[in-house]
Amino acid sequence: MSLIKNFHVMQKERVEHIDIAAGIMILWMMIGHCGVPGTLYGQYLHRLLFFFMPWFFYKSGLFFSCSNVAEVANRGGRKLLKSFAIWSIVGYVVYCAVQLIWRTTSLEEALLMYPLRRMLYENLIVCNGPCWFLLTLFFVINIGNILFRRVHPLVVAFFCFVIGYLINLSQNEKIPDLIANTATGLCFFSMGYWMQKKEKNIWIIIATIIGYLVAVLLFRSPFVDMRINQCLIDRTGYDYLLWFPACLCGIVVLNTICDWSMKIYRFPILKFIGVNAMLFYVVHDLPLYVTVNTLENVFQIPADSKFGIAYRTVVCLVTILSICGYLLIKNNILYAKSK
């Protein structure tokens, strides 16, 4: 625990309850990529935390302030585009290594055409799919920085949601997913920006608690996969329309719970993971991709079988511990040098 304390000493002042919420969200997203939501217990957890991707866009808006257009673009390029490029290349290298061993199509199709199609139309990097968020967030931040100077964030949120909904209705596969998930991402980003000084308003908290309970208990947590802008299961016929307000309610409720719970316990491990959420985000899918291909191509075990899900979960937990170990060693070396 002293290692984590040293890490905290080196950090600038942060909003701790948001870091704790980030830790919860990133852990659930990683476990979700193991197939756990398909299990009985995972379904219950998914019904509670169905808003994990919208939360990250909302959180970015919560701490955003408009600035010079060139400055925001440059800052985003250094942080988001650089990370996107580096981890996309790492993912592609791992993908190529796997394909050279187990590919079932021509070399040109496997290593060039297929990855290119997925990138252009699905905003997806082979072997490191989560990287889509980095590119989308870059566009979201820069578009938001331009629009918020002239347009109220609630208006931006409304029209962006309409755009996402219309693309969802069209079912046009020729529309790149980047357009849709930038629109929906900007929708939640705008709401986070608007809520900067309103999240702790007691009436908003009460309203969102009621809305969240209604979404979970009556509508069984409407869920949209943000990357592809699709309801994976549309139980009511209008789940997409319910998804946006349900996610907003869930986001505010989670942030409020994390804020209130800090009066009892400060959750240093969750905060540690939340502060470093970006590294967990870009790394975790690499070992999972190799694991899935090993299970299915070497041992002929379906990755979505009970054993496959359990094995992937173990790999994910080992990945989490490995990243934590790396960060603790790195940060405490830096801490020792700073003394």
C-alpha positions in Angstrom: 0.0 0.0 0.0 2.9 2.3 0.6 3.8 2.0 -3.1 0.3 3.4 -4.0 0.7 6.2 -1.4 4.0 7.2 -3.1 2.1 7.3 -6.4 -0.5 9.6 -4.9 2.1 12.0 -3.6 3.4 12.5 -7.1 0.0 13.2 -8.7 -1.4 16.7 -9.2 -4.7 17.4 -7.4 -7.4 15.3 -9.1 -11.2 14.7 -8.6 -10.8 11.5 -6.7 -14.3 10.2 -7.0 -14.2 10.5 -10.8 -10.9 8.5 -10.8 -12.6 5.8 -8.7 -15.5 5.7 -11.2 -13.0 5.4 -14.0 -11.4 2.5 -12.3 -14.8 0.7 -12.1 -15.6 1.5 -15.7 -12.3 0.4 -17.2 -12.3 -2.9 -15.2 -15.8 -3.6 -16.3 -15.0 -2.9 -19.9 -12.0 -5.2 -19.8 -14.0 -8.0 -18.1 -16.7 -7.4 -20.7 -14.3 -8.1 -23.5 -13.7 -11.5 -22.0 -17.3 -12.5 -22.7 -18.4 -12.2 -19.1 -21.6 -10.3 -19.9 -22.8 -13.4 -21.7 -22.8 -15.4 -18.4 -25.6 -15.4 -15.8 -23.8 -13.2 -13.3 -22.3 -11.0 -16.0 -25.8 -10.2 -17.3 -26.8 -8.7 -13.9 -23.6 -6.6 -13.8 -24.1 -5.5 -17.4 -27.6 -4.3 -16.5 -26.1 -2.1 -13.8 -23.1 -0.8 -15.8 -24.5 -0.6 -19.3 -23.3 3.0 -19.8 -19.5 2.3 -19.6 -18.5 3.8 -23.0 -20.8 6.9 -22.8 -19.2 7.5 -19.3 -15.8 8.1 -20.8 -17.0 10.7 -23.3 -19.1 12.3 -20.6 -16.1 12.4 -18.3 -14.0 14.1 -21.0 -16.6 16.8 -21.3 -16.8 17.2 -17.6 -13.3 18.5 -17.5 -13.2 20.3 -20.8 -12.8 24.0 -21.3 -12.8 25.8 -24.6 -9.5 27.1 -25.8 -7.7 28.2 -29.0 -8.6 25.8 -31.8 -5.0 25.2 -32.8 -4.0 24.6 -29.2 -6.7 22.0 -28.6 -6.0 20.2 -31.9 -2.2 20.2 -31.0 -2.8 18.9 -27.5 -5.2 16.2 -28.8 -2.8 15.2 -31.5 0.0 14.8 -29.0 -2.1 12.8 -26.5 -4.8 11.0 -28.5 -3.5 10.7 -32.1 0.0 9.7 -31.0 -1.4 7.0 -28.7 -3.8 5.9 -31.4 -0.9 5.6 -33.9 1.4 3.8 -31.6 -1.1 1.2 -30.2 -2.6 0.7 -33.6 0.8 -0.2 -35.0 1.4 -2.5 -32.0 -1.9 -4.2 -32.6 -1.3 -4.6 -36.3 2.1 -6.2 -35.7 0.5 -8.7 -33.3 -2.3 -9.3 -35.8 0.2 -10.0 -38.6 2.1 -12.4 -36.4 -1.1 -14.3 -35.6 -2.3 -14.3 -39.3 1.1 -15.6 -40.5 0.5 -18.6 -38.3 -3.2 -19.2 -38.6 -4.5 -17.3 -41.6 -7.2 -18.9 -43.8 -7.1 -16.4 -46.7 -4.5 -15.0 -49.1 -1.6 -12.9 -47.6 -2.9 -9.8 -49.4 -6.4 -10.2 -48.0 -5.3 -11.1 -44.5 -2.6 -8.5 -44.0 -3.8 -5.6 -46.2 -7.3 -5.5 -47.5 -9.2 -6.9 -44.5 -7.5 -4.5 -41.9 -8.0 -1.6 -44.3 -11.7 -2.2 -44.7 -12.2 -2.6 -41.0 -10.4 0.7 -40.4 -12.2 2.7 -43.1 -15.8 1.4 -42.5 -15.8 0.2 -38.9 -13.3 2.5 -37.3 -11.7 -0.7 -35.9 -8.0 -1.5 -35.6 -7.4 -5.3 -36.0 -6.2 -6.9 -32.8 -6.6 -3.7 -30.8 -10.2 -2.7 -31.4 -10.6 -0.4 -28.4 -8.3 2.1 -30.1 -11.3 3.4 -32.0 -12.2 5.5 -28.9 -8.9 7.5 -29.2 -9.6 8.6 -32.7 -13.2 9.3 -32.1 -12.5 11.3 -28.9 -10.0 13.4 -30.9 -12.7 14.5 -33.3 -15.3 14.9 -30.5 -13.1 17.3 -28.5 -12.1 19.4 -31.5 -15.6 19.6 -32.9 -16.9 20.4 -29.4 -14.3 23.1 -29.0 -15.5 24.9 -32.1 -19.3 24.4 -31.6 -19.5 25.4 -27.9 -18.3 28.9 -28.7 -21.5 29.5 -30.7 -24.0 26.8 -29.8 -25.4 25.8 -26.4 -24.1 22.3 -25.4 -27.7 21.0 -25.0 -28.4 22.0 -28.6 -25.3 20.2 -29.7 -26.2 17.1 -27.7 -29.7 17.0 -29.1 -28.7 17.3 -32.8 -25.8 14.8 -32.4 -28.2 12.3 -30.8 -30.6 12.8 -33.8 -27.8 12.2 -36.2 -26.8 9.0 -34.4 -30.4 7.8 -34.3 -31.0 8.5 -38.0 -27.8 6.6 -39.0 -29.0 3.8 -36.8 -32.4 3.7 -38.5 -30.9 3.8 -42.0 -28.9 0.6 -41.5 -26.6 1.9 -44.3 -23.4 -0.1 -44.1 -21.6 2.3 -46.4 -21.7 5.1 -43.8 -18.4 4.8 -41.8 -18.9 4.0 -38.1 -16.6 6.9 -37.3 -19.4 9.4 -38.3 -22.0 7.7 -36.0 -19.8 7.2 -33.0 -18.4 10.7 -33.3 -22.0 12.1 -33.2 -23.0 10.0 -30.2 -19.7 10.6 -28.5 -20.1 14.4 -28.9 -23.6 14.0 -27.5 -22.4 12.6 -24.2 -19.3 14.9 -24.3 -21.7 17.9 -24.6 -23.7 16.7 -21.6 -20.6 16.3 -19.5 -19.6 19.9 -20.5 -23.0 21.2 -19.6 -23.1 19.3 -16.2 -19.7 20.6 -15.0 -21.3 22.6 -12.2 -24.6 20.8 -11.9 -23.7 17.2 -11.0 -24.0 17.7 -7.3 -27.4 19.5 -7.5 -29.7 17.4 -5.2 -32.7 17.7 -7.6 -30.6 16.4 -10.5 -29.3 13.6 -8.3 -32.8 12.6 -7.2 -34.1 12.7 -10.8 -31.2 10.6 -12.2 -31.6 8.0 -9.4 -35.3 7.6 -10.3 -34.4 7.5 -14.1 -31.7 5.0 -13.5 -34.0 2.7 -11.5 -36.7 2.9 -14.2 -34.1 2.1 -16.9 -32.8 -0.9 -15.0 -36.0 -2.4 -13.5 -38.6 -1.6 -16.2 -36.6 -1.4 -19.5 -33.8 -3.8 -18.6 -31.0 -1.3 -19.3 -31.2 -0.4 -23.0 -27.7 -0.8 -24.5 -26.2 0.5 -27.7 -22.7 -0.6 -28.9 -21.3 2.9 -29.5 -18.6 1.8 -32.0 -21.1 0.3 -34.5 -24.0 2.5 -33.3 -26.4 -0.5 -32.9 -28.7 -1.9 -30.3 -27.4 -5.4 -29.8 -30.7 -6.5 -28.3 -33.7 -4.2 -28.9 -36.3 -5.5 -26.4 -38.8 -2.6 -26.8 -38.4 -1.4 -30.3 -37.3 1.9 -29.1 -34.3 1.0 -27.0 -32.1 3.4 -28.9 -34.2 6.4 -27.8 -34.2 5.2 -24.2 -30.5 4.5 -24.2 -29.4 8.2 -24.1 -31.4 9.3 -21.1 -30.8 6.0 -19.3 -27.0 6.4 -19.8 -27.0 9.9 -18.5 -28.9 8.8 -15.4 -26.5 5.9 -14.8 -23.5 8.1 -15.3 -24.6 10.7 -12.7 -25.7 8.0 -10.3 -22.3 6.2 -10.5 -20.4 9.5 -10.0 -22.6 10.4 -7.0 -22.2 6.9 -5.4 -18.4 7.2 -5.8 -18.4 10.7 -4.3 -20.5 9.7 -1.3 -18.7 6.5 -0.7 -15.4 8.3 -0.3 -16.6 9.5 3.1 -16.4 5.8 4.2 -13.4 4.6 2.2 -11.1 6.1 -0.4 -10.6 3.0 -2.6 -6.9 3.6 -3.4 -6.6 0.6 -5.8 -9.6 1.7 -7.9 -8.3 5.2 -8.0 -4.9 4.0 -9.0 -6.4 2.1 -11.9 -8.7 5.0 -12.8 -5.8 7.5 -13.0 -4.0 5.1 -15.4 -7.2 4.0 -17.3 -5.7 4.9 -20.7 -2.9 2.4 -20.4 -5.3 -0.4 -19.3 -7.6 0.6 -22.2 -5.0 0.4 -25.0 -3.2 -2.7 -23.7 -5.8 -5.2 -22.5 -7.1 -6.3 -25.9 -3.7 -7.5 -27.2 -3.3 -10.6 -25.0 -7.1 -11.3 -25.3 -6.7 -11.4 -29.1 -3.8 -13.9 -28.9 -5.7 -15.9 -26.3 -8.9 -16.2 -28.5 -6.9 -17.4 -31.5 -4.9 -19.8 -29.4 -8.0 -21.3 -27.9 -9.8 -21.7 -31.3 -7.0 -22.6 -33.6 -4.7 -24.7 -31.3 -7.1 -26.3 -28.8 -10.3 -26.1 -30.9 -12.2 -24.6 -28.0 -14.8 -21.9 -28.7 -13.7 -18.6 -27.1 -17.4 -18.1 -26.0 -17.7 -21.4 -24.3 -17.7 -21.5 -20.4 -14.0 -22.6 -20.4 -13.1 -20.0 -23.0 -14.7 -17.2 -21.0 -13.1 -18.4 -17.8 -9.7 -18.7 -19.5 -10.0 -15.2 -21.1 -11.0 -13.8 -17.7 -7.8 -15.3 -16.1 -5.7 -13.8 -18.9 -7.4 -10.4 -18.3 -6.7 -10.6 -14.5 -3.1 -11.4 -15.2 -2.9 -8.4 -17.6 -4.4 -6.1 -15.0 -1.9 -7.3 -12.3 1.0 -7.0 -14.8 0.1 -3.4 -15.7 -0.4 -2.5 -12.1 3.0 -4.0 -11.3 4.7 -2.1 -14.1 3.1 1.2 -13.1 3.9 0.8 -9.4 7.6 0.1 -10.2 7.8 2.9 -12.7 6.1 5.5 -10.4 8.0 4.6 -7.4 11.4 4.8 -9.2 10.3 8.3 -10.3 9.2 9.1 -6.7 12.6 7.9 -5.3 14.4 10.1 -7.8 12.3 13.2 -6.9 13.2 13.0 -3.2 
